[in-house]
């Protein structure tokens, strides 16, 4: 009888916990290029995060893809890995590394090569319906794989939308 009660309690608790799922994030923010001749401006970001391939305790890891479009027309598209650490009260920390391709539309916004890596760190809050909001800081650079490596930093407010629950 005790085992049945414990099993029922464990199943009940598991069903009330939000399951990690695929998710899309939409972001709007501002990018600051390191070159003086660069044209800073607004950035729109779209990320897709797949179902986690690893979960242990409060940590999960999953593959993802990102697309960023600058107000000036500069575009970045990358794929990589994202990790999330769940904190208390539905807060979380997210980080990702996404190597990808970059195309500048302004000569001053040249980052040194077509190969760039976006690293991201975000702090967010998840709501009861599974959606979340986060504030992210990201940096794109070619990690000194090219002769020039000016880089760009972005601050983005992001809306997380789960694709399934």
PyMOL commands that set and color helices and strands:
alter all, ss='L'
color gray80, all
select helices_A, chain A and resi 2-16+88-90+107-109
alter helices_A, ss='H'
color red, helices_A
select strands_A, chain A and resi 23-33+41-49+54-56+59-70+75-86+91-103+115-126+132-141+152-162
alter strands_A, ss='S'
color yellow, strands_A
deselect
rebuild
show_as cartoon
